[in-house]
Amino acid sequence: MNRQPAVAGSFYPANPQQLRELLAHYLHDASIEAPVPKAIIAPHAGYIYSGAIAASAYTRLKNAHDVIKRVVIIGPSHRVAFKGLAVSHADSFITPLGNIPVDTQAVQALVQLPFVNTIEQAHSHEHSLEVQLPFLQTMLDDFSIIPIVAGDASPEEVSQVLELLWGGGETLIVISSDLSHYHDYATAQQLDQTTSKAIESLHYEQLGFESACGRVPVSGLLKLAKDKALTVKNIDLRNSGDTAGDKQRVVGYGAYIIE
């Protein structure tokens, strides 16, 4: 079974050439020589809104394009309410740039956990994972994914899954999250700066429902980072008022790396 793209043509171009050109533009503008992170937090809005911010994290994978072979992606559920974490029966996820195989062996290990279930409805129309995939296809060579949609789950549960899948240099963790939603520009800046400080200081218990739509997976990553004495660094913090123009009702975006 293949998971077909749900937001190609709306969140990002459905035409492969146009998609490649757009990604190349964002990644070129964000290009920097820096260490390869173990984990990233990247936004998941339409590319015209958050693509440049996401690119600031993805460009740092350049030197590991042939090293990273497995990517764990956890994003929030926007359409389906459920307890715990959801995986899929899909053998691959498809984007306009091609097929990405799913690490089905890892998925089978996850469903042994009492809070992980196979819920296809959570994946079929969810954009929080899908918009990350073309960036990964552009930056990495051959890799598989472990796609997970987060419902109502605790930081401890997400942390347990990430610990199980942590691996070594061959494994990248991607957490998909936007920040504040639908405030005016000045209010969003203030809220997102407060959220960003909490993320960088690993104070996941300070993240509320208004802080980030991906609060659940972000909190789980921060808990594990705290347990492992890792550091989180913000590398880009903007909102849709900075990228798409309208400052009356904006959505916040942050890119973070964990090394």
Contacts in CASP RR format, 6 or more apart in sequence:
PFRMAT RR
TARGET T0000
AUTHOR 0000-0000-0000
METHOD contacts of the structure
MODEL  1
MNRQPAVAGSFYPANPQQLRELLAHYLHDASIEAPVPKAIIAPHAGYIYS
GAIAASAYTRLKNAHDVIKRVVIIGPSHRVAFKGLAVSHADSFITPLGNI
PVDTQAVQALVQLPFVNTIEQAHSHEHSLEVQLPFLQTMLDDFSIIPIVA
GDASPEEVSQVLELLWGGGETLIVISSDLSHYHDYATAQQLDQTTSKAIE
SLHYEQLGFESACGRVPVSGLLKLAKDKALTVKNIDLRNSGDTAGDKQRV
VGYGAYIIE
1 89 0 8 1.000
1 90 0 8 1.000
1 91 0 8 1.000
2 90 0 8 1.000
2 91 0 8 1.000
2 92 0 8 1.000
2 93 0 8 1.000
2 94 0 8 1.000
2 99 0 8 1.000
3 88 0 8 1.000
3 90 0 8 1.000
3 92 0 8 1.000
3 93 0 8 1.000
3 94 0 8 1.000
3 123 0 8 1.000
3 124 0 8 1.000
3 147 0 8 1.000
4 94 0 8 1.000
5 14 0 8 1.000
5 94 0 8 1.000
5 95 0 8 1.000
5 96 0 8 1.000
5 130 0 8 1.000
6 124 0 8 1.000
6 125 0 8 1.000
6 126 0 8 1.000
6 127 0 8 1.000
6 130 0 8 1.000
7 46 0 8 1.000
7 127 0 8 1.000
7 130 0 8 1.000
7 131 0 8 1.000
8 14 0 8 1.000
8 95 0 8 1.000
8 96 0 8 1.000
8 130 0 8 1.000
10 46 0 8 1.000
11 45 0 8 1.000
11 46 0 8 1.000
11 47 0 8 1.000
11 127 0 8 1.000
11 130 0 8 1.000
11 131 0 8 1.000
12 19 0 8 1.000
12 22 0 8 1.000
12 46 0 8 1.000
12 47 0 8 1.000
12 131 0 8 1.000
12 134 0 8 1.000
13 19 0 8 1.000
13 22 0 8 1.000
13 47 0 8 1.000
13 96 0 8 1.000
14 96 0 8 1.000
15 96 0 8 1.000
16 96 0 8 1.000
16 97 0 8 1.000
19 96 0 8 1.000
19 97 0 8 1.000
19 134 0 8 1.000
20 97 0 8 1.000
20 138 0 8 1.000
22 47 0 8 1.000
23 55 0 8 1.000
23 134 0 8 1.000
23 135 0 8 1.000
23 138 0 8 1.000
24 138 0 8 1.000
26 47 0 8 1.000
26 51 0 8 1.000
26 52 0 8 1.000
26 54 0 8 1.000
26 55 0 8 1.000
27 55 0 8 1.000
27 58 0 8 1.000
27 59 0 8 1.000
27 135 0 8 1.000
27 138 0 8 1.000
27 139 0 8 1.000
29 52 0 8 1.000
29 55 0 8 1.000
30 52 0 8 1.000
30 55 0 8 1.000
30 56 0 8 1.000
30 58 0 8 1.000
30 59 0 8 1.000
30 236 0 8 1.000
31 59 0 8 1.000
31 62 0 8 1.000
32 56 0 8 1.000
32 59 0 8 1.000
32 60 0 8 1.000
34 60 0 8 1.000
35 60 0 8 1.000
35 259 0 8 1.000
36 60 0 8 1.000
36 61 0 8 1.000
36 63 0 8 1.000
36 64 0 8 1.000
36 67 0 8 1.000
36 68 0 8 1.000
37 57 0 8 1.000
37 60 0 8 1.000
37 61 0 8 1.000
37 172 0 8 1.000
37 257 0 8 1.000
37 258 0 8 1.000
37 259 0 8 1.000
38 169 0 8 1.000
38 172 0 8 1.000
38 173 0 8 1.000
38 230 0 8 1.000
38 258 0 8 1.000
38 259 0 8 1.000
39 172 0 8 1.000
39 173 0 8 1.000
39 174 0 8 1.000
39 175 0 8 1.000
39 221 0 8 1.000
39 225 0 8 1.000
39 257 0 8 1.000
39 258 0 8 1.000
40 57 0 8 1.000
40 58 0 8 1.000
40 60 0 8 1.000
40 172 0 8 1.000
40 173 0 8 1.000
40 174 0 8 1.000
40 175 0 8 1.000
40 255 0 8 1.000
40 256 0 8 1.000
40 257 0 8 1.000
40 258 0 8 1.000
41 57 0 8 1.000
41 175 0 8 1.000
41 176 0 8 1.000
41 177 0 8 1.000
41 199 0 8 1.000
41 218 0 8 1.000
41 221 0 8 1.000
41 232 0 8 1.000
41 254 0 8 1.000
41 255 0 8 1.000
41 256 0 8 1.000
42 53 0 8 1.000
42 54 0 8 1.000
42 57 0 8 1.000
42 58 0 8 1.000
42 132 0 8 1.000
42 135 0 8 1.000
42 174 0 8 1.000
42 175 0 8 1.000
42 176 0 8 1.000
42 177 0 8 1.000
42 254 0 8 1.000
42 255 0 8 1.000
43 50 0 8 1.000
43 51 0 8 1.000
43 53 0 8 1.000
43 54 0 8 1.000
43 176 0 8 1.000
43 177 0 8 1.000
43 178 0 8 1.000
43 179 0 8 1.000
43 252 0 8 1.000
43 253 0 8 1.000
43 254 0 8 1.000
43 255 0 8 1.000
44 50 0 8 1.000
44 54 0 8 1.000
44 75 0 8 1.000
44 127 0 8 1.000
44 128 0 8 1.000
44 129 0 8 1.000
44 131 0 8 1.000
44 132 0 8 1.000
44 176 0 8 1.000
44 177 0 8 1.000
44 178 0 8 1.000
45 51 0 8 1.000
45 131 0 8 1.000
45 178 0 8 1.000
45 240 0 8 1.000
45 251 0 8 1.000
45 253 0 8 1.000
46 131 0 8 1.000
47 131 0 8 1.000
48 243 0 8 1.000
48 244 0 8 1.000
49 240 0 8 1.000
49 243 0 8 1.000
49 244 0 8 1.000
49 251 0 8 1.000
49 253 0 8 1.000
50 178 0 8 1.000
50 240 0 8 1.000
50 243 0 8 1.000
50 251 0 8 1.000
50 253 0 8 1.000
51 243 0 8 1.000
52 236 0 8 1.000
52 238 0 8 1.000
52 243 0 8 1.000
53 236 0 8 1.000
53 237 0 8 1.000
53 238 0 8 1.000
53 243 0 8 1.000
53 253 0 8 1.000
53 254 0 8 1.000
53 255 0 8 1.000
54 131 0 8 1.000
54 132 0 8 1.000
54 135 0 8 1.000
54 253 0 8 1.000
54 255 0 8 1.000
55 135 0 8 1.000
56 235 0 8 1.000
56 236 0 8 1.000
56 255 0 8 1.000
57 235 0 8 1.000
57 236 0 8 1.000
57 255 0 8 1.000
57 256 0 8 1.000
57 257 0 8 1.000
58 135 0 8 1.000
58 136 0 8 1.000
58 138 0 8 1.000
58 139 0 8 1.000
59 139 0 8 1.000
60 257 0 8 1.000
61 68 0 8 1.000
61 139 0 8 1.000
61 140 0 8 1.000
61 172 0 8 1.000
62 139 0 8 1.000
64 140 0 8 1.000
64 169 0 8 1.000
64 172 0 8 1.000
65 139 0 8 1.000
65 140 0 8 1.000
65 141 0 8 1.000
66 141 0 8 1.000
67 169 0 8 1.000
67 170 0 8 1.000
68 140 0 8 1.000
68 143 0 8 1.000
68 169 0 8 1.000
68 170 0 8 1.000
68 171 0 8 1.000
68 172 0 8 1.000
69 142 0 8 1.000
69 143 0 8 1.000
69 144 0 8 1.000
69 170 0 8 1.000
69 171 0 8 1.000
70 103 0 8 1.000
70 106 0 8 1.000
70 143 0 8 1.000
70 144 0 8 1.000
70 145 0 8 1.000
70 146 0 8 1.000
70 170 0 8 1.000
70 171 0 8 1.000
70 172 0 8 1.000
71 136 0 8 1.000
71 140 0 8 1.000
71 143 0 8 1.000
71 144 0 8 1.000
71 145 0 8 1.000
71 146 0 8 1.000
71 171 0 8 1.000
71 172 0 8 1.000
71 173 0 8 1.000
71 174 0 8 1.000
72 145 0 8 1.000
72 146 0 8 1.000
72 148 0 8 1.000
72 162 0 8 1.000
72 165 0 8 1.000
72 171 0 8 1.000
72 172 0 8 1.000
72 173 0 8 1.000
72 174 0 8 1.000
73 129 0 8 1.000
73 132 0 8 1.000
73 133 0 8 1.000
73 145 0 8 1.000
73 146 0 8 1.000
73 147 0 8 1.000
73 148 0 8 1.000
73 174 0 8 1.000
73 176 0 8 1.000
74 85 0 8 1.000
74 148 0 8 1.000
74 149 0 8 1.000
74 150 0 8 1.000
74 158 0 8 1.000
74 161 0 8 1.000
74 162 0 8 1.000
74 173 0 8 1.000
74 174 0 8 1.000
74 175 0 8 1.000
74 176 0 8 1.000
74 217 0 8 1.000
74 221 0 8 1.000
75 126 0 8 1.000
75 128 0 8 1.000
75 129 0 8 1.000
75 148 0 8 1.000
75 149 0 8 1.000
75 150 0 8 1.000
75 175 0 8 1.000
75 176 0 8 1.000
75 177 0 8 1.000
75 214 0 8 1.000
75 217 0 8 1.000
76 128 0 8 1.000
76 149 0 8 1.000
76 150 0 8 1.000
76 151 0 8 1.000
76 176 0 8 1.000
76 177 0 8 1.000
76 213 0 8 1.000
76 214 0 8 1.000
76 215 0 8 1.000
76 216 0 8 1.000
76 217 0 8 1.000
77 86 0 8 1.000
77 122 0 8 1.000
77 126 0 8 1.000
77 128 0 8 1.000
77 149 0 8 1.000
77 150 0 8 1.000
77 151 0 8 1.000
78 126 0 8 1.000
78 127 0 8 1.000
78 128 0 8 1.000
78 213 0 8 1.000
79 121 0 8 1.000
79 122 0 8 1.000
79 125 0 8 1.000
79 126 0 8 1.000
80 86 0 8 1.000
80 119 0 8 1.000
80 121 0 8 1.000
80 122 0 8 1.000
80 126 0 8 1.000
80 149 0 8 1.000
81 151 0 8 1.000
81 152 0 8 1.000
82 117 0 8 1.000
82 119 0 8 1.000
82 122 0 8 1.000
82 151 0 8 1.000
82 152 0 8 1.000
83 115 0 8 1.000
83 151 0 8 1.000
83 152 0 8 1.000
83 153 0 8 1.000
84 115 0 8 1.000
84 116 0 8 1.000
84 117 0 8 1.000
84 150 0 8 1.000
84 151 0 8 1.000
84 152 0 8 1.000
84 153 0 8 1.000
84 157 0 8 1.000
85 110 0 8 1.000
85 115 0 8 1.000
85 116 0 8 1.000
85 117 0 8 1.000
85 148 0 8 1.000
85 149 0 8 1.000
85 150 0 8 1.000
85 151 0 8 1.000
85 153 0 8 1.000
85 157 0 8 1.000
85 158 0 8 1.000
85 161 0 8 1.000
86 116 0 8 1.000
86 117 0 8 1.000
86 118 0 8 1.000
86 119 0 8 1.000
86 122 0 8 1.000
86 123 0 8 1.000
86 148 0 8 1.000
86 149 0 8 1.000
86 150 0 8 1.000
86 151 0 8 1.000
87 107 0 8 1.000
87 110 0 8 1.000
87 111 0 8 1.000
87 116 0 8 1.000
87 117 0 8 1.000
87 118 0 8 1.000
87 119 0 8 1.000
87 146 0 8 1.000
87 147 0 8 1.000
87 148 0 8 1.000
88 102 0 8 1.000
88 107 0 8 1.000
88 118 0 8 1.000
88 119 0 8 1.000
88 120 0 8 1.000
88 122 0 8 1.000
88 123 0 8 1.000
88 147 0 8 1.000
89 118 0 8 1.000
89 120 0 8 1.000
90 102 0 8 1.000
90 123 0 8 1.000
90 147 0 8 1.000
91 101 0 8 1.000
91 102 0 8 1.000
91 104 0 8 1.000
92 99 0 8 1.000
92 100 0 8 1.000
92 101 0 8 1.000
92 102 0 8 1.000
93 99 0 8 1.000
93 100 0 8 1.000
93 102 0 8 1.000
93 129 0 8 1.000
93 130 0 8 1.000
93 133 0 8 1.000
93 145 0 8 1.000
93 147 0 8 1.000
94 100 0 8 1.000
95 130 0 8 1.000
95 133 0 8 1.000
95 134 0 8 1.000
95 137 0 8 1.000
96 134 0 8 1.000
97 133 0 8 1.000
97 134 0 8 1.000
97 137 0 8 1.000
97 138 0 8 1.000
98 137 0 8 1.000
100 133 0 8 1.000
100 136 0 8 1.000
100 137 0 8 1.000
100 143 0 8 1.000
100 144 0 8 1.000
100 145 0 8 1.000
101 144 0 8 1.000
101 145 0 8 1.000
102 144 0 8 1.000
102 145 0 8 1.000
102 146 0 8 1.000
102 147 0 8 1.000
103 144 0 8 1.000
103 145 0 8 1.000
103 146 0 8 1.000
106 146 0 8 1.000
106 165 0 8 1.000
107 146 0 8 1.000
109 164 0 8 1.000
110 116 0 8 1.000
110 146 0 8 1.000
110 148 0 8 1.000
110 161 0 8 1.000
110 164 0 8 1.000
110 165 0 8 1.000
111 117 0 8 1.000
111 118 0 8 1.000
113 157 0 8 1.000
113 160 0 8 1.000
113 161 0 8 1.000
113 164 0 8 1.000
115 153 0 8 1.000
115 157 0 8 1.000
116 148 0 8 1.000
116 161 0 8 1.000
119 149 0 8 1.000
122 149 0 8 1.000
122 151 0 8 1.000
123 129 0 8 1.000
123 147 0 8 1.000
123 149 0 8 1.000
126 149 0 8 1.000
128 149 0 8 1.000
128 176 0 8 1.000
128 177 0 8 1.000
128 213 0 8 1.000
128 214 0 8 1.000
129 147 0 8 1.000
129 149 0 8 1.000
129 176 0 8 1.000
131 176 0 8 1.000
132 174 0 8 1.000
132 176 0 8 1.000
133 145 0 8 1.000
136 143 0 8 1.000
136 145 0 8 1.000
136 174 0 8 1.000
146 165 0 8 1.000
148 161 0 8 1.000
148 217 0 8 1.000
150 158 0 8 1.000
150 214 0 8 1.000
150 216 0 8 1.000
150 217 0 8 1.000
151 216 0 8 1.000
152 216 0 8 1.000
153 216 0 8 1.000
155 204 0 8 1.000
155 205 0 8 1.000
155 216 0 8 1.000
155 219 0 8 1.000
155 220 0 8 1.000
155 222 0 8 1.000
155 223 0 8 1.000
156 220 0 8 1.000
156 223 0 8 1.000
157 220 0 8 1.000
158 216 0 8 1.000
158 217 0 8 1.000
158 219 0 8 1.000
158 220 0 8 1.000
158 221 0 8 1.000
158 223 0 8 1.000
159 220 0 8 1.000
159 221 0 8 1.000
159 223 0 8 1.000
159 224 0 8 1.000
159 227 0 8 1.000
162 173 0 8 1.000
162 220 0 8 1.000
162 221 0 8 1.000
162 224 0 8 1.000
163 224 0 8 1.000
165 171 0 8 1.000
165 173 0 8 1.000
166 173 0 8 1.000
166 224 0 8 1.000
173 221 0 8 1.000
173 258 0 8 1.000
175 214 0 8 1.000
175 217 0 8 1.000
175 218 0 8 1.000
175 221 0 8 1.000
176 214 0 8 1.000
176 217 0 8 1.000
177 212 0 8 1.000
177 213 0 8 1.000
177 214 0 8 1.000
177 215 0 8 1.000
177 217 0 8 1.000
177 218 0 8 1.000
178 212 0 8 1.000
178 213 0 8 1.000
178 214 0 8 1.000
178 251 0 8 1.000
178 252 0 8 1.000
178 253 0 8 1.000
178 254 0 8 1.000
179 188 0 8 1.000
179 191 0 8 1.000
179 192 0 8 1.000
179 195 0 8 1.000
179 196 0 8 1.000
179 211 0 8 1.000
179 212 0 8 1.000
179 239 0 8 1.000
179 251 0 8 1.000
179 252 0 8 1.000
179 253 0 8 1.000
179 254 0 8 1.000
180 187 0 8 1.000
180 188 0 8 1.000
180 191 0 8 1.000
180 192 0 8 1.000
180 195 0 8 1.000
180 210 0 8 1.000
180 211 0 8 1.000
180 212 0 8 1.000
180 239 0 8 1.000
180 251 0 8 1.000
180 252 0 8 1.000
181 210 0 8 1.000
181 213 0 8 1.000
181 251 0 8 1.000
181 252 0 8 1.000
182 249 0 8 1.000
182 250 0 8 1.000
182 251 0 8 1.000
183 191 0 8 1.000
183 249 0 8 1.000
183 250 0 8 1.000
184 247 0 8 1.000
184 248 0 8 1.000
184 249 0 8 1.000
184 250 0 8 1.000
185 239 0 8 1.000
185 241 0 8 1.000
185 247 0 8 1.000
185 248 0 8 1.000
185 250 0 8 1.000
188 239 0 8 1.000
188 250 0 8 1.000
188 251 0 8 1.000
188 252 0 8 1.000
189 239 0 8 1.000
191 210 0 8 1.000
191 211 0 8 1.000
192 237 0 8 1.000
192 239 0 8 1.000
192 252 0 8 1.000
192 254 0 8 1.000
193 237 0 8 1.000
194 211 0 8 1.000
195 207 0 8 1.000
195 211 0 8 1.000
195 212 0 8 1.000
196 234 0 8 1.000
196 237 0 8 1.000
196 254 0 8 1.000
198 204 0 8 1.000
198 206 0 8 1.000
198 207 0 8 1.000
198 211 0 8 1.000
199 207 0 8 1.000
199 218 0 8 1.000
199 222 0 8 1.000
199 232 0 8 1.000
199 234 0 8 1.000
199 256 0 8 1.000
200 232 0 8 1.000
200 233 0 8 1.000
200 234 0 8 1.000
200 256 0 8 1.000
202 222 0 8 1.000
202 223 0 8 1.000
202 225 0 8 1.000
202 226 0 8 1.000
202 232 0 8 1.000
203 222 0 8 1.000
204 218 0 8 1.000
204 219 0 8 1.000
204 220 0 8 1.000
204 222 0 8 1.000
204 223 0 8 1.000
204 226 0 8 1.000
205 219 0 8 1.000
207 215 0 8 1.000
207 218 0 8 1.000
207 219 0 8 1.000
208 215 0 8 1.000
209 215 0 8 1.000
212 218 0 8 1.000
221 258 0 8 1.000
222 232 0 8 1.000
225 231 0 8 1.000
225 232 0 8 1.000
225 258 0 8 1.000
230 258 0 8 1.000
230 259 0 8 1.000
231 258 0 8 1.000
231 259 0 8 1.000
232 256 0 8 1.000
232 257 0 8 1.000
232 258 0 8 1.000
233 256 0 8 1.000
233 257 0 8 1.000
233 258 0 8 1.000
233 259 0 8 1.000
234 254 0 8 1.000
234 255 0 8 1.000
234 256 0 8 1.000
235 255 0 8 1.000
235 256 0 8 1.000
235 257 0 8 1.000
236 253 0 8 1.000
236 254 0 8 1.000
236 255 0 8 1.000
237 253 0 8 1.000
237 254 0 8 1.000
237 255 0 8 1.000
238 252 0 8 1.000
238 253 0 8 1.000
238 254 0 8 1.000
239 250 0 8 1.000
239 251 0 8 1.000
239 252 0 8 1.000
239 253 0 8 1.000
240 246 0 8 1.000
240 250 0 8 1.000
240 251 0 8 1.000
240 252 0 8 1.000
240 253 0 8 1.000
241 247 0 8 1.000
241 250 0 8 1.000
243 253 0 8 1.000
END
